[in-house]
Amino acid sequence: MRRLLVCLSLLIGFVASVSCADPCEPDCSKGIRQRVEDVVTIVCETSQEAWSIESKAEVISSKIDDLTDIIAPELWSIESKAEVISSKIDTITPELAPELWSIESKAEVISSKIDILVVRDGSCGTTPITQQTIISESGSYCLANEIDTSINPGAPVIAINASDVVIDFNGHVAHGRVEIGNGADQIIMLNGVIDATHKFVVASPEDYCVTATNCSNLVLRSMTLRDAEIGLDVMGTVTKLTIENSIITNNSKYGVRLTDGVAVRLTETIFYDGLYTATGFAMTEGGNGFDIRGCLFEANALGIYMNDVHSGHIEGVVLSTNQYGGLLIKDSHAVDIQNVEATRAHHGDNPAAEGRAGNGFAISGGHAIEISESFVAGYDH
């Protein structure tokens, strides 16, 4: 606005100062008119620029409001969030006057947002993945687009041959399987879909969405694993597996299968088959320490199966319409089951199961299995 007033003052002064030796001379009059028109144009452009600055401020405010949940809270400190916001503002409107955005106002905007920030524009702030790839170095990666196995059919869509790797799927789909190398540690995958059906070249689906051997500190957060025989298969020992806020669906044999799990945590995750052929979650062969909370196991052949596992807790879980049983525990001990609901599928959901009996909770062998505040309906037991 100040610039507009200054320009208007200059215009008035300019017009007042312009004269011709002969005002009636056509060339002189034409020159004066042209110069006045030029100055008026400058004034109009200045006015538009002032309006543009104000509107850009509103655009920035709206862009910040669009920042939403992708990056895990623990990966970003308040300081780094401030840097991200500042960088986004500078990128979106490089012309915007710096004085319009103080450090205090940026901090205030950040504090009003949730703890997980990202722009859902398909961009990657870390190392981008744009096609079928092999990761051989530690670091943070993210998908810049949907990827598939068209480059090398039969190979993993992503092969992870390093430790300390974070992959943000950025809302995109990877068609194929993700293979984690033997002994990998600190692998985090979040915010996307692994679809075992190949989009190109190979017609048959993969056996796995994710496979790993003897890994530790494996985290799946806000992921969907679908359309494989096994959603996640960990062979050997897995130490500290976390699956949270995810969907494991339409996998024909197992949603998740562990042969030897230590410190396994499942929270707020859906295990859904729909065809009554798969076991939602299976943990066997000496597993030690598990915590399953707030999960839904629905329309599977069997919801949860545990054999020779020790020291675990299951709480706030719903086992709904699993055809042959909600929870089966064999030869295990020190398992606490609290506030779990098991309801059986109607035979109409799967006519092939007519006449076959199942159990809400089935416990065979072992000791120190405690069940409290739980509910079973529609099963034999």
N, C-alpha and C positions, 0 to 999 in steps of 0.2 A: 504493500500500500504506500509506504514511504517513497518507493521508487516511482510509483505512479504519480504522486504529487510533484516530485522533483521534475519528472518529465513534462508534466503539464506546465510547470513554471518556466521551464526551458522553452517550451513551445510558444508561450505568450511573449517571452523576451525575444525569442527569435523572430517572430512575426513583426514585433514592434521595431526591431533593428534593421529589417530588410527594406531597402529603398532602391529606386532606379533614377538615373539621371533624367530619363524620360519615361514616366509611368505608362504612357500609351504605347510605347514600343512593344510590339507583339512578342519578340524574342525574350525581352526582359520580363514581361508579365508571365509568359509561359514558364520561364525559369523559376520565378518566385512561386508559382502555383505548384510546380513539381517539387520544390524543396519543402514547401508546407505539407504536401501530401506524404513526402518521405518521413517527415517528423511525426505526422499523425499516425502513420503506419507503425513507427517505433513505439509510440504511446500505446497503441492498441495491443501490440505484441507484449509490451510490458504489463499491461493489464491482464492479458491472458496468462502470462507467466505467474503473476501473483495468484490468480485463481487456480492455476495448475498446482502450485505449491500447497495451497490449502486442500485441494482435492486429493493430492498424493498423500498427505498426512492421513486422510480418512482411509485411503486404500491400504496404507501400511497398518493402521489399526485393525482393519478387517483381515489382513493377511496373518497378523499375529494371532487373531482369534481362531484362525484355521489350523494353528499348530496343534498336533494331536499325538496320540499314544503309539509310538513305535519303539523309541530307544529306551532300554531298560533303565530304571532310575539309578541303579548303582553304577551305571557306566558314565553318568554325567553329573558333575558337581554343579553347584549354583554358579560358580565362576565360569565354567565352560558353557553353561546355558546362556549366560549373559553375552559371551563371545559369539555364540551361535545366533542369537537374536540380533546383536549389533551387526554381524556380517550379513544377515538376511536383509536388514533394513538398508544397508549400504548397497547391496546388490540390486534390490528392487527399485530403489529410487536414488541413483547417484547424484541427481540434480538437487535433491531436497536439502534445504539449508541445514547445516549441522546444529544450529542453535535451536531448531525445533524439537530435537530429541536429546535431552540431557541424560546423563548416567542414571540419575534418580528415577526418571520416568521409565527407562528401560527396565530397571530393577523392579519397579512397581508392576509393570506388565508381567514380568516373569513370575513374580510371587503370586499373581492371580491365576496362573495356569496350573494345570496338573503337572506332576513330576516327570512326565514322559513327553518329550518334545520331538517333533519332526515335521517337515513339510511334505505332504503327500503329493508330490509333483513328479515322482519317478526319478528324482535326482539322487545321487549318492554323494555323501560327504566324505566317505571313506573309499577304499579301493573298489571300483565298480566291477561287477561280473556281468558280462553281456552275452555269454555263450557257454556251452559246455566247457568245463574247466577243471584243472588240477591245482589244488592249493598246496604249495610246498613250503611256504613261509608263514610264520606267525604274523598275526595282524587282524585288522578289522576290514571286513568286506561287505558289500551289499549288492543285491541284484538291481540292475538298472532297467531290466525288462524281463519278460517271460523267456525261459530258456528250455532247451530240449536236447535230445541226443542225436540230432541229425548229422553232426560232424563225425561222430564215431559211434555208430550204433552198437549196442552191446556193452559199451563201457559206461561207467557211472556218469550221470549228468554233472555231479560234483564229486570229486575225490579229494578227501582231506588227508594229506600226508604230513601233517605238522601238528604241534600242540599250540595252545594259546591262540585259538582262532575264534573270531566272532563273525557270524554271517547274519546280516539283517536282510531278510527276503523282501523287505520293503513293499509287502502286499502282493508280490508276484508269485507265479507258479513255476516250479521246476518239474518238468516231465521226465521221469526216469527214477533212478535211485541215487541216494547220497551214501557214499562209502567212506567210513572213518577208519583210518589205518590202525594197525595193531599197536596198542600201548599209548594211544593219544590221550592227552590230558588237557583239561580246560577248553572244551569245545562248546560253544553257545550258538544255537540257531533260533531265530525268532521272526515272528511277523510274516508268515507266508504259508505256502502250500507245497507239499511234495506229492505229486500225483504219479503213481507207478505206471500208469498207462502211457505209452509212447505216443507223442503227437505225430511223429513222422517215422517213416522207414520200417520200424519194427512193430508188428501188429499186436503181439502178445504182451501182457503186462509183466513188470519185474516181479521177482519173488519178494522183494522188500522195498519199502520206502527209504528206510535208514538201516544200515547194518554197521556194526562195530565189533571189535574184538579186544578184550582186556583193556577197557578204557576207564578213565576216571574223570570226575567233575564234568559230566555231560549234562547240558541243560537244553530243554526244548520249551520255549515260551511262546504262547500265542501262535502255535503251528497247527496245521492240518496235515495228517498223514492218511492217504486214502488210496483205495483200489489196488492194493497189493495182496499177496498171500499173508504177509506179516508186515504190520506197520513199522514197528521198531524191533529189531532182533539183535541182542547183544550176546555174543558168544564168549566163553571164558568168564572172567570176573569183571563186573562193573562196580566201581566204588563211587558213591555220590552221584546218583542219577536223579535229576529233577525234571518233572514234566508238569507244567502249570498252564492253566487257561488255554488248553489245546483241545483239538477234536481228532480222535482216532476212529476212522469210519470206513465201512465197506471193505474191510480186509478179511479175506475168506478163511484164514486159519487162526491167526492171533492178531489182536490189536498191538500188544506189547508182550514180548517173550524174553525172559531173563533166565539164564541157567545158574547164575551165582551172583546175586545182588547184595551189596553192602551199602547201607544208608541210602535207601531208595525213597523218594518223596513224590507223591502224586497229589496235586491239588487242583480243584475246579476244572477237571478235565472230563470230557464226554467220550465214552467208549461205546460206539454204536455199530452194529453189524447190519441188521435189517433182514438178513437171510437166515439167521439162526444157525450158522455154520461155524462161527468163530468163537474162541475164548477171548474175552476182553483183555484181561491181564493175567499173565502166568509167571510165577516166580518159583524156581525149584532148585534142588541140589545145593543145599547149604546156605541159602540166603540168610542174611543177618542184619536186622534193623530196617524196618520199613514204616512209612507213615502215609496213609491214604485218607485224604480228607476232602469232603465236598464234591465228590465225583459222581457221575451218573454212568451206570452200566446198563444199557438198554438194548433189547432185541438181539442179544447174542445167544449162542448155544449155551454157554456158561459165562457168568459174569466175571468172577475172580477164582483163580485156581492157585493154591499154594501147597507145595510139597517139600518137607524138610526145611522149613524156614523158622526163624527164631526172632523173638523180641520185636514185635510190631504193634501198630495201632491203626485201627480202621474206625473212622468217625464221620458222621454226617453224610454217609454214602447212601445212594438210592440204587437198588438192584431191581430194575423194572423189566418185566416181560422177557426175562432170559429163559429160554425154553426148557433146559434140563436142570437148571439150578442157578441160584444167585451167588452163593459163596461155598467153595469146597476147600477144606483145609485137611491135609493129611500129614501125620507124623511130624507135627510142629509143636512148638511150645512158646509160652509167654506172649500170647497174642491177646490184645484187648480190643473188643468189638463194642462200640458204643454208638447209640442213636443211628442205627442202620435199618433201612426199610427194604424188605424183599417182597415183591409181588410177582406172581407167576404169569407167564404168557397164556392167553387163551388159545386153545387148540385151533380155533378158527384162524389165528394169525399164521399158523403153519400146519396145514392139514396132514403133512407127513408125520407129525409128532403125535397124532391122535392115539391115546391109550398109553403113552409113555409118561412115566412118573418122574418127578424131580424133587429137589429139596431147596427150601429157602436158604438154610444154613446146613451144611453137611460137614461133620467133624469126625475124622477117623484117626485113632492113635494120638500120640502126643499128650501133653498135659499143660495145665495152667492156661487154658483158653477161657476167657471171661467174656460173657455177653451181657450187656445192660442197656436198658432204655431202647430196645430195638423191637421191630415189628415184622411179622411174617404173615402173608395172606396168599391163599390160593395154591400153596405147595402142600406136599404130604407132611413135611416137617418144617 
